[in-house]
Amino acid sequence: MSPLDILIKYQAAFAAGLLVTFHLAAIVWCVGLALGSVLGTAGAKWRRSVGLPSRLMSFALSAIPILVVLFWLHYPLQSMLAVVIDPFITAAVTLSIVNTFAVADAVRGALDDFPRQYVVAAQVCGMNAMQTVVHIQVPIVLRQVIPSLLIIQVNMLQATLFASLISVNEIFRVAQQINSQIYKPVEIYTALGILFLVVCLPLNALAHMLKAKYTRDYSER
């Protein structure tokens, strides 16, 4: 049985798993992009009160594997609090936290690197603060930060696989369940790799294309 045969035979199970995966990823993307953008903007504006704690938290999270954080929130913390939370919610919260600080880092970095002379030039041209933000800063910052944000979101999609280890019935757990029935690990995980290749490769290609086309070096400042 080839990977394609497995995908066709178990298409309903894979589709259900993908639906859970994309549902989880959509929550993580929306929360991370929204909160991360706000936190990154605030961190660039108030560097000591917001920016420094945010960077320290991001640094700490980057040193701890996501799987460790996920397990800690699912088992020890819930045991300490004497609560039982749906594993899907635990996974969504964990990945959203990681995504939020990753996005905040990217946004804050783009704002910190924004050339001051562009703002001065806008003021010389008679633009007020709001016009400068809307017509100068936002377009340039978006062009700088979108490729990085796309790559971060692809990484978050791939990180949803960890949710299977706390019993979230996403695509990886479905693959494990199918493997337990027919025991074809090479074919099954090859099929899973093909699914992620189809989804993630175009997003990565788009990110690199946007980076090459729109991102510029401001080192001449």
PyMOL commands that set and color helices and strands:
alter all, ss='L'
color gray80, all
select helices_A, chain A and resi 3-9+11-45+47-63+66-74+76-81+87-112+116-124+129-166+171-182+185-214
alter helices_A, ss='H'
color red, helices_A
deselect
rebuild
show_as cartoon
